[in-house]
Amino acid sequence: MKKKYLYGMTGFLSLLGFAGIFTDIRSFLAFFAFAVDFQYFFRPSDEMLEQQMTQSAAFGFYAGMLLTAGGTLCCLLCGFPAEEALLNGFAVGWVAAVLVHAAATACYGFREHWGSLHD
């Protein structure tokens, strides 16, 4: 399976957004943001795209791990029970990983697009 299909399949996370429509938990609506990842099914894959996605994923992973540890430690120091502190740390870390990955991917895409406009 080509990697571009793996990148595109992250768009299926947007299906979790329907839980926000059919339930009272509106936080699920944020998952609709993953719908933009379906574009990778239709983009031509080259070495530069592979490198950009790898770097974006690495940035997201490290940001997520650091903020998971920091969020958990902060919650523990504030007096949260250990289970709740860990759950909050995981939530903060996952959100950070997704945001950093998305921002890095967007930055690389904008730089590539702006560079092609000035050729």
C-alpha positions as a Markdown table, in Angstrom:
| # | Residue | x | y | z |
|---|---|---|---|---|
| 1 | Met | 0.0 | 0.0 | 0.0 |
| 2 | Lys | 1.4 | 3.4 | -0.9 |
| 3 | Lys | 2.0 | 5.9 | 1.8 |
| 4 | Lys | -0.3 | 8.4 | 0.2 |
| 5 | Tyr | -3.2 | 6.1 | 0.9 |
| 6 | Leu | -2.2 | 6.0 | 4.6 |
| 7 | Tyr | -2.1 | 9.8 | 4.7 |
| 8 | Gly | -5.5 | 9.9 | 3.0 |
| 9 | Met | -7.0 | 7.4 | 5.4 |
| 10 | Thr | -6.5 | 9.8 | 8.3 |
| 11 | Gly | -9.5 | 11.6 | 6.7 |
| 12 | Phe | -11.7 | 8.8 | 8.0 |
| 13 | Leu | -11.2 | 10.3 | 11.5 |
| 14 | Ser | -13.6 | 13.0 | 10.3 |
| 15 | Leu | -16.4 | 10.4 | 10.6 |
| 16 | Leu | -16.2 | 10.8 | 14.3 |
| 17 | Gly | -17.6 | 14.3 | 13.8 |
| 18 | Phe | -21.0 | 12.8 | 13.2 |
| 19 | Ala | -21.0 | 11.8 | 16.9 |
| 20 | Gly | -21.2 | 15.5 | 17.6 |
| 21 | Ile | -24.2 | 15.9 | 15.4 |
| 22 | Phe | -26.2 | 12.9 | 16.8 |
| 23 | Thr | -25.2 | 13.4 | 20.5 |
| 24 | Asp | -25.1 | 16.3 | 22.9 |
| 25 | Ile | -21.2 | 16.2 | 22.9 |
| 26 | Arg | -20.3 | 19.0 | 20.5 |
| 27 | Ser | -16.6 | 18.5 | 21.0 |
| 28 | Phe | -16.8 | 15.7 | 18.4 |
| 29 | Leu | -17.5 | 18.3 | 15.7 |
| 30 | Ala | -13.8 | 19.1 | 15.8 |
| 31 | Phe | -13.0 | 15.8 | 14.1 |
| 32 | Phe | -14.5 | 17.2 | 10.9 |
| 33 | Ala | -11.2 | 19.0 | 10.5 |
| 34 | Phe | -9.6 | 15.7 | 9.4 |
| 35 | Ala | -11.7 | 15.8 | 6.2 |
| 36 | Val | -8.9 | 17.8 | 4.5 |
| 37 | Asp | -6.7 | 14.7 | 4.7 |
| 38 | Phe | -8.7 | 13.1 | 1.9 |
| 39 | Gln | -6.8 | 15.3 | -0.5 |
| 40 | Tyr | -3.8 | 12.9 | -0.2 |
| 41 | Phe | -5.8 | 10.2 | -2.1 |
| 42 | Phe | -5.7 | 12.5 | -5.2 |
| 43 | Arg | -2.3 | 14.2 | -4.9 |
| 44 | Pro | 0.7 | 12.8 | -6.7 |
| 45 | Ser | 3.1 | 11.3 | -4.3 |
| 46 | Asp | 6.8 | 12.2 | -4.7 |
| 47 | Glu | 9.9 | 12.2 | -2.5 |
| 48 | Met | 9.4 | 15.7 | -1.3 |
| 49 | Leu | 5.8 | 15.0 | -0.1 |
| 50 | Glu | 7.1 | 11.8 | 1.7 |
| 51 | Gln | 9.8 | 13.8 | 3.4 |
| 52 | Gln | 7.4 | 16.6 | 4.4 |
| 53 | Met | 4.9 | 14.2 | 5.9 |
| 54 | Thr | 7.7 | 12.3 | 7.8 |
| 55 | Gln | 9.0 | 15.6 | 9.2 |
| 56 | Ser | 5.5 | 16.8 | 10.2 |
| 57 | Ala | 4.7 | 13.5 | 11.9 |
| 58 | Ala | 8.0 | 13.6 | 13.8 |
| 59 | Phe | 7.3 | 17.2 | 15.0 |
| 60 | Gly | 3.8 | 16.2 | 16.0 |
| 61 | Phe | 5.0 | 13.0 | 17.8 |
| 62 | Tyr | 7.7 | 14.9 | 19.9 |
| 63 | Ala | 5.3 | 17.7 | 20.7 |
| 64 | Gly | 2.7 | 15.2 | 21.8 |
| 65 | Met | 5.1 | 13.3 | 24.0 |
| 66 | Leu | 6.5 | 16.4 | 25.6 |
| 67 | Leu | 3.1 | 17.9 | 26.3 |
| 68 | Thr | 1.7 | 14.6 | 27.6 |
| 69 | Ala | 4.4 | 14.5 | 30.2 |
| 70 | Gly | 4.1 | 18.2 | 31.0 |
| 71 | Gly | 0.3 | 18.1 | 31.2 |
| 72 | Thr | 0.3 | 15.0 | 33.4 |
| 73 | Leu | 3.0 | 16.5 | 35.7 |
| 74 | Cys | 1.1 | 19.8 | 35.9 |
| 75 | Cys | -2.2 | 18.1 | 36.8 |
| 76 | Leu | -0.4 | 16.0 | 39.4 |
| 77 | Leu | 1.1 | 19.1 | 41.0 |
| 78 | Cys | -2.3 | 20.8 | 41.0 |
| 79 | Gly | -3.7 | 17.9 | 43.1 |
| 80 | Phe | -5.6 | 15.9 | 40.5 |
| 81 | Pro | -5.9 | 12.1 | 41.1 |
| 82 | Ala | -3.3 | 10.1 | 39.2 |
| 83 | Glu | -5.8 | 8.5 | 36.8 |
| 84 | Glu | -7.4 | 11.9 | 35.9 |
| 85 | Ala | -4.0 | 13.6 | 35.6 |
| 86 | Leu | -2.9 | 10.9 | 33.1 |
| 87 | Leu | -6.1 | 11.1 | 31.1 |
| 88 | Asn | -5.8 | 14.9 | 30.9 |
| 89 | Gly | -2.1 | 14.5 | 29.9 |
| 90 | Phe | -3.0 | 12.1 | 27.1 |
| 91 | Ala | -5.7 | 14.5 | 25.9 |
| 92 | Val | -3.4 | 17.5 | 25.9 |
| 93 | Gly | -0.6 | 15.5 | 24.2 |
| 94 | Trp | -2.9 | 14.1 | 21.5 |
| 95 | Val | -4.3 | 17.6 | 20.7 |
| 96 | Ala | -0.8 | 19.0 | 20.6 |
| 97 | Ala | 0.4 | 16.2 | 18.2 |
| 98 | Val | -2.5 | 16.8 | 15.8 |
| 99 | Leu | -2.1 | 20.5 | 15.8 |
| 100 | Val | 1.6 | 20.5 | 15.4 |
| 101 | His | 1.4 | 17.9 | 12.6 |
| 102 | Ala | -1.4 | 19.9 | 10.8 |
| 103 | Ala | 0.5 | 23.2 | 11.2 |
| 104 | Ala | 3.8 | 21.7 | 9.9 |
| 105 | Thr | 2.0 | 20.0 | 7.0 |
| 106 | Ala | 0.2 | 23.3 | 6.1 |
| 107 | Cys | 3.5 | 25.3 | 6.4 |
| 108 | Tyr | 5.3 | 22.9 | 4.0 |
| 109 | Gly | 2.4 | 23.0 | 1.6 |
| 110 | Phe | 2.2 | 26.8 | 1.6 |
| 111 | Arg | 6.0 | 27.0 | 1.0 |
| 112 | Glu | 5.8 | 24.6 | -1.9 |
| 113 | His | 2.8 | 26.4 | -3.4 |
| 114 | Trp | 4.4 | 29.9 | -3.0 |
| 115 | Gly | 7.6 | 28.6 | -4.4 |
| 116 | Ser | 5.9 | 27.3 | -7.5 |
| 117 | Leu | 4.1 | 30.6 | -8.0 |
| 118 | His | 7.5 | 32.4 | -8.2 |
| 119 | Asp | 9.2 | 30.1 | -10.7 |
